[in-house]
Amino acid sequence: MISSEVLDEIAQGGAQDAGGLPVALLGDFLSVLSSAVMAGTPVSSQQLRVYRALGERAARDGVAMRALLDLYLSSAWRLWRHLPPVAAARTDPDAVVVAGEVMLHAVDDVVAALAEGFQLARRSLVREQESARREFIDDLLGGSANVVGVLQRAAAAGLDLSGPHAVAVVVLEQPVSRDSALVHDLERAVQGAKGDAQPLVATKDERLVIVFAAPDRAAIEHVTDRLKAALSAQRRAQPWQIALSRARVGADGVAAAYREALEAIILAARLGLTAPVIDVVQLLPYHVLLRDRAALADLVETTLGPLRIARGGAGPLLDTLRVYFGSGGNSARTARRLHLSVRAVTYRLGRVRALTGHDPAEQDDRFALQVAVLGAALLGWPAAD
């Protein structure tokens, strides 16, 4: 048998070849391999389970698979010349052939067990990391009570929440999964954005969410431009819209910014806003209207309620008013946008005047009607009385 001193020397040499990996990752590989060659038998399944466990340990310790396999293979070739059948090759050449076959078989089995254990552990680690990332994103955007814990995990993710951050929520026609190629496209697009902290790109409720440093307006515009370019270059083009929050500080600030962006999506849908970027700042006047919902609902009902008795209900007349105000009070432009004749638009505006007592063409009446029309859109009136 080979002495323990020689086996230790071989193990140290193999560890150096593998970039200085711990010798402990070899386990008793050299003695097991020597015994298998001497006995002419394969490595037992019980022994292979040990190497499977060593592969798992190496993966969890952050060892690269290439380095791990280098450790074992380097140790194996260093051991070869010290094996008794090889040392006595002149007297029994056939024994060297048998020893080589047994050794290659044994090394193959051990390496396969190592790789299996390593890959299983890596998959488990990926699942754990993905679960931890998902939990962190939920806590960050949802506003966890454990602010200190969120801040620590944010730092590990490259987010320094001591500075102002903004949140962009991207809405697409099709739901987005966390393994979508678009997630990686946007990550590449916003990498290197202004500021030292790296943006966080994730999915939440089948939408894309980007949390990024926003020290000034230029930084916000920089990231927004990058996102617009990446979304416009989609391989499978689909409509998109970005809701952009204001910049806020801290973990609670990010959660508030996320809620702001979600509210902007809802308001944009109600108001029929189709701009590619919906900035929360632009929607502040509508938030002012919504602060007193009871008063707004009273205004809508008092001003527009009589439209219910019109033929076809309030819907067509309400749509006409919305487009009319959006067209700057121009009947011809309104007719083109609604695919109606100018006469039909004039008739509808006349019905509004007759039913409500407010003339859309008169400046004072127009203001009351326009606020009421906006309120109807914000409240979902008349569908949601």
KAZI-V723859 format. One record per pair of residues at least 24 apart in sequence whose ideal C-beta (glycine too) atoms are under 6 Angstrom apart, sorted by sequence separation. I is the first residue (numbers start at 0). J is the second residue. D is the distance in whole Angstrom. If there is no record, write none. Layout:
i = <I/I>
j = <J/J>
d = <D/D>
This chain:
i = <177/193/26/175/193/319/24/192/175/192/75/174/316/1/175/24/189/213/243/245/241/242/243/244/316/170/189/159/188/158/168/169/157/157/168/158/188/309/167/210/166/185/184/324/20/36/164/18/164/165/306/17/29/164/305/20/162/163/305/321/17/320/17/64/165/13/16/50/54/58/13/13/51/55/59/36/39/50/54/58/41/42/50/54/58/140/51/173/9/12/36/47/51/55/136/172/302/35/36/42/171/172/9/171/303/313/9/302/35/170/169/299/32/298/167/168/299/5/167/298/299/166/165/295/1/165/299/163/163/289/160/164/160/166/166/168/166/170/150/149/146/270/269/269/142/139/140/140>
j = <202/218/53/202/221/347/53/221/205/222/106/205/347/33/207/57/222/246/276/279/276/277/278/279/351/206/225/196/225/196/206/207/196/197/208/199/229/350/209/253/210/229/229/369/66/82/210/66/212/213/354/66/78/213/354/70/212/213/355/372/69/372/70/117/219/70/73/109/113/117/73/74/112/116/120/98/101/112/116/120/104/105/113/117/121/203/115/237/74/77/101/112/116/120/201/237/367/101/102/108/237/238/77/239/371/381/78/371/105/240/241/371/105/371/241/242/374/81/243/374/375/244/244/374/81/246/380/246/248/377/249/253/250/256/257/260/260/264/250/250/250/376/376/377/254/253/254/257>
d = <5/4/5/5/5/4/6/6/6/5/5/4/6/6/5/6/6/4/6/6/5/5/5/5/5/6/5/5/5/6/6/4/6/4/6/6/4/6/4/6/5/5/5/5/6/6/6/5/6/4/6/5/6/6/4/5/6/5/5/5/4/5/4/5/6/5/4/5/4/5/4/3/5/4/6/5/6/4/3/4/6/5/5/4/5/6/6/6/6/5/5/4/4/4/5/4/6/6/5/5/6/5/5/5/5/5/5/4/5/5/5/5/6/6/5/5/4/6/5/6/5/5/5/5/5/5/5/4/5/6/6/5/5/4/5/4/5/6/6/4/5/5/5/6/4/6/6/5>
